[in-house]
Every structure is written in structure tokens, then in C-alpha cells.
Amino acid sequence: MLNVLFSSAGRRVELLRTFRRAYETLALEGRIVAIDIDPLAPALHVADRTFIVPRLNQPDYIPTLVEICQRESIGLIFPLIDPDIAILARHRAAFEAVGTRVAAVTPEASAITDDKWRTLEFFQGLGVTTPRSWLPNDESLADAEFPLFIKPRGGSAAQNTFKVRNARELDFFKQYVPDPIIQEFLPGPEITNDVVCDMEGELLGVISRERIEVRWGEVAKGVTVWDEAMAQACVKVARALPAIGPITVQCMMKNGVPHWTEINARLGGGFPLAVAAGADAPLWLLSRAAGLDFEVPPLGNYQTGLYLTRYDDSFLLTEAQREQMASRRL
């Protein structure tokens, strides 16, 4: 029996379904538990158990999660949004005390991945190519060539990110974007690399996906690709961080060269494409967590040129059903 919990489940219906299929393939017993603050979160409708929880900045958030993990005998918890990572990492001991392992990086690694400037410095320390970058008060920014790109150092889901075309826009966005980092504008395409590690940090796979179209910070259209040098850079990142559980490593292409930009220490939004291409990471992760044997595939052992194109689907609830979902609290 292995029960897993997904925090801030939100819209991640496809993701939960990939884990459901992995349970069935392994003939492994276990429940999928999903939590969210919103009773209308779509992914709640494909989980075995659901709970409505406090916001993560409220003092009863972690005690509530720990109690759910204890009550539901959760073996493994996966954060699905960036803000969850740091708080779960800081309270890892509280979860382990009730038998739950947290698939998240250490607090030290989270401090790197949560801060885009520190991520940049981390990449530079590994000797991989990064975009030219500035903080807002950097004097050399006056000599930067437009267009530029501005984003928050602590941003998530592509919020408050803008292309900057001239000095007038730069002056505005430096005030508008909270605690910004400014970088050269890279033409792309953008590549997301799903880097899958187990709970001991052993690398299980690297799957690269070109993001063709993005909506609300999540891929809407994409295609699997493969580049040996890119994959080896991801291996270097995972070992140096070090990664615990799955992470994604982002880069933007310029003149055929990947320029490394961000690390999201969680399951990526386009992760189901990697699974469909043959990199069955849910099966790998569940097998390792349950102590089942499986052979780690060689790097690049997945289908390239497989496209993803997404569409909206709906769950329909009556007011009584919405109230019933909202009442699922401890």
C-alpha cells in the first residue's frame, strides 16, 4: 500500500491520471489524495480523497497537512506549485514523523530555485550558458541592448513577466514588477526539461519538451525533443542542487545554444507529454517509493517529435455538490 498526496492540485487533472495509470500498471494498491484551497479545483474530481485546506501562508496550513498525512497514511507528498516547495521543505521533519516523505528539495536548494538571481548564479557556477542579466540598479544596464525581458526574482506561473522594448518601458517596469531581474531577450524556442530523480537523488530520466504555446504559465502546445548536451547539463544541475524527486530545468535557445534561466523544483505542467512519449516517470517514482524493482532506462529513451495540444474540459457541479466539496475539511 502506497498512498500519495498532491498539494495545491488545481488544474492538474492529466497529471493525477498518469499516476492512476501507473498504479494500475504496477498492480499497486494505494490512494491518490488531493488538496486545494478551492472546492472548484478540477483535479479534486479525479482523486480518491480530497480535502479543502487553509492557505499556505496561514499558521494552520502545515498542521492541517500533517494531520491529513497521518490520517490517510500518506507515503509521499508532491508539491505542485512553487510556493509550496519552500514551506514543505522547511517542515520535512514534521511529515517524516508521521511516515510521509516530501518529494521536494532541501531548504538550501529551495532558496536557490525560488530566487531567479540566485538561480542564475548557480548556473554560472556550473559553467553553463546563461542570458546577460542585470538587477535594476546595475549601472551597466544603461548600455544594454533592447529588447530586454523583465520578471520578478521570486515569480511563478509567468506572472508579471514582460518584454521591454525601450528605455521608457524599462523605467516603468522596473517600478511595476516587484523585485525584478532584467535579462537579454532571447528569441527561443523555450525548452522545458523534466528531470526525474528519486527520493535519494538518483537520476531516473531527462525528458526535453519544446514549448510551442504557453497559457497562464503552463504549456498549451509542445513537442518532445532530444539533445545530448542539453540532457548532460540537466544531469549536472540535478546533482549539484541536489534534486530530490522531480524538477524541471528551463532554457531559452539563441543561435542554437541553450541559455539556462530557471529551475522549478516540482512536477512540470507539461509532464503528461513526457509520460505519453514513453518516459513513465509516475511508474518510476511509485516503484522506487514502494520498493519495487525496475530497470532505469538510458537517457533519451523516449519518443521525440510527439506533439501535445491541449483543450478545455469541464466538471459540472450543482450548488449542493459544490458545498459538499467545500465541506471536506478536517
N, C-alpha and C positions, 0 to 999 in steps of 0.2 A: 504494500500500500504506500503510495506516494501522492500526497496532496500538494498542489501548488497554488499560490496566490499571486494575482496581478493587481498592483496598486494603481490608482488613477486609470482605470481600464478604458474610460472614454469611448472612442470610436473603434477600438482595436478588435473588431469582430473577426476579421480574417486571421489575425494572429492567434486568438484563442482557438479558432477552428483548426489551425495547424497543430496545436498541442493536442487537441482532441483526437486527431487522426494518428498522432504519434502514440498516444495511449492505446488506441485500438491495434495498431501495428505490432506493438510490443506485448499485447495482451496483458497490460499492466493495470492493476487496479489503482484507482485514485480519483480525487475530485478536483475540479477547477473552480477556484473561488475568486471572485472579482469584487473589488471595492471601488467606490467613487463617492464624490460629494453630491452628485446629481442623479436623482432617480430616473431621469430620462437618458442617461448614458447608454448608448446602444449595446455595448459589449456586455452589459449586465444580463442581457436576454439570452446569451449563449453560454453562460457559466452554470455550474451545478448549484453553487451557493452564492448569494450576493449580500453585501452589506453597504449601507449608507454610513459614511464616516465623517468626522469633523474635517475642516480644512487643515492642511499640513502645518500652518503657522499657529494653530491653536494648541494649548498645552495638553489637551486630552487626545491629541492625534496618535502619538506613539503608544500610550497606554491602551487605547482602543485597538490598535493594530496588534499589539502583543496579546491582548485578550482573545482577539479573533484567531490568531495563530495557535494559541493554546487550545481553544475550544474546538477548532477544526483540524487539529493535528497537522498543521502545515509543515511540510518538509523543506519547501523552497519558496522564496518570495522574489518576484521580479518587479522592479520599478519600471514604469512605462513613460514617465515624463521626467525631464531634467531636474526640476526642483525636489523631487522625491529622493534623488540619489544621495545627496549630502546628508539629509536627515536620517535615512535608513543606515547609511554607513556609520554615522556617529553613534547610533544606538544598536549596533550589531550585537553587542553582548547581551542586551535585553531579549533579543529574539533567540539567540543561541541558548539562553537559559530555559526556553520552553521548547527547544528542539527544532528551531527554524533556522535555516541558513539563508543569508541575504546575498542574492546574486548582484552585488554592487561592489565597486572598487573601494579602496580604503579612503578614510577622510583626507589623507595627504594627496592621494591621486584625484579625489573629487575636487580639491582646491585648485588643481591644475586644469581639469576639464571644465569647471564652472566659470573660469575666467579666461576669455579669449586671448588676452595679452599673455598670461602665463602659459597658455597652450602654445602660443607662438614661440615663446622662449624655450619650451620643452622640445618642440620640433627642431628648433635651431640647434639645441644641444645634441640632438641625434644626427645632425648633419644632413637633414632632408630639406628640400627647397621650400621656401615659404614666400608669400607675397610681400612686397615692400609695405611696411606698416608704420603708423605713427600714433602717438597719443595726441590729444587735442592741443596741448601747449608745446609740442615739439617744434622748435624753430625751423627745422629743415622741412616742415610741412609746407612752408611758403614756396618751396621750389618743386613741389610735387606736380606731376602732370595729370590733368583731368582726362577722362573721368576717373573718379575715385569711388570707393564703396565704404559706407559707414554703418556700424552696428554696435549694439551695447556689448560691453565686456562680459556682462552676465546674462545675455539674452538667450531666448529659447523660442522655438517654433517660428523663426524668421520674423519675429515681431520687431518693429522699429528698425528695419534694415532698409537702406536707400542707396540708389545710385546718385552720385553727386557730380553734376556737370560743370560747375564753375565756382569761383570764389564766393559769390553771393550765396549760393546754395550751401556751400561748406560752412560759412559763418552761421547760417540759420540752423543747419542740422547739428552742429556742434553744441548748440544750446538746446535743441529739441530732443535729441537722443540721449538717454541717461547714461552717464559714464561711458562715453563712446571709445571705440578704436576705429581708426581710419586706415584703409588699405587700398593699394592699387586695384583698379577694376580689372578683373580677369575675364576673358571672353568665354571661357568654358569650352566644352561641357563640364558640368559638375559630376563627380563620381562619388558615390557612397560605397564604402567598403564595410560589409558586415564581417566583423572579426569575432569568431566564436571561440571562447575559452571555457574550460570547465571551472569548477569551484576552487580548484587548486592552481588555476592559472595555466594549465596545459592547453596549448593551441590545438583546436579541433578543425578549424577551417577559415578561409578567407574567400568571400564572395563579393565581386565588384559589380555595381549597378550604375549605369549612366542615368541621371535624372533628366528626362526629356521635358517634363512639365511638372510644376510644383503648385500645390494649392494649400493654403493655410500652413505652410511649412512642411507639408508631407507630400511625397511623390504621388502624382496622379497618373503619369505615364513614364515608363522606364524600360530599360533593356539590359540584360546581363552582358558583361564584357569580361575580358581577362587580360592582364598584363603582369608578367612575372616580376618585373622590377617593382611595380606598384604593390603587389602582394608581399614581397620581401620587406618593403618599407613598413607595411602594416604589422608584419611579424616583429620587426624591431620596436615599433610603438607599443605593441601589446606586452612585450617582455620588459620594456623599460618602465612602463607605467606603474605597477604591473596591472594587467587586466584580470578581473575576476568576473566570470560569467561573460555574456555577450556585450560587445561595444560596437559602435560604428565610428569609422575614421573618414573624414571628408577631405576631398581635394578638388581644386579647380584646375582645368587644363589651360596651358598657354604655350603655344608653339610646340605642342606635343609633349610638354613637360608637366607633370603633376606638381601643383603648388599646394602644400598641405595647410589646411585652415582651421579645422575643428575636430574635436572628439566628443561624441555623445556616448556616455558610459551606460548604455541601455540597449534594448532591442529597437532597431530602427523601424520607421513606419512602413518602409517597403520590404521588410523582412519576408513576407509571404512569397515575393518573387524569387528570392534565393531558394526557398524551400521547393517551390514549383520547378526550379531548374535542377533539382536533384541534390541540393545541399540540405539534407533533412536535419537541421540543427535542433529542432524540438526533440527529435528522436535521440540525437546525440546527448543533449542535456539531460533528458529524463533517464536515459540509460546510465549515464555516469552517476546521477544523483541516487538512482535505485540500486547501484552496484551491479549492473548488468554488463556483460562483456560485449564489446563491438569493436570493429576494426576502424581506426581513424583513417579516413580516405586521404590520398595525396592531395596537395594543394592544386587547385584548378580543376578538380574532378567534378564539374557540373556543366550544364548546357549553357553555352553562350548564344547570343542572338535570340534569346527568349524575351518577348515583349510583355509588359504589363500595361493595361489601360483600364482605369477604374471608372465605376459609375455609382450613383447613389441608390441605395435600397432603403427600405423603411420597416420599422416595427410600429404597429398601431396599438395604442392603449386607450382604454376608457379611463374616465376620471377615477373610478374605483380601482382599476389596475395600477394607475399611477400612484395613488395613495397607498396601495398595498406595497409597492416597491419602495416608496419613501419611508415606510414604517419598518423596514428591515435594518434596524439598528440594534446594538447590544442593549 
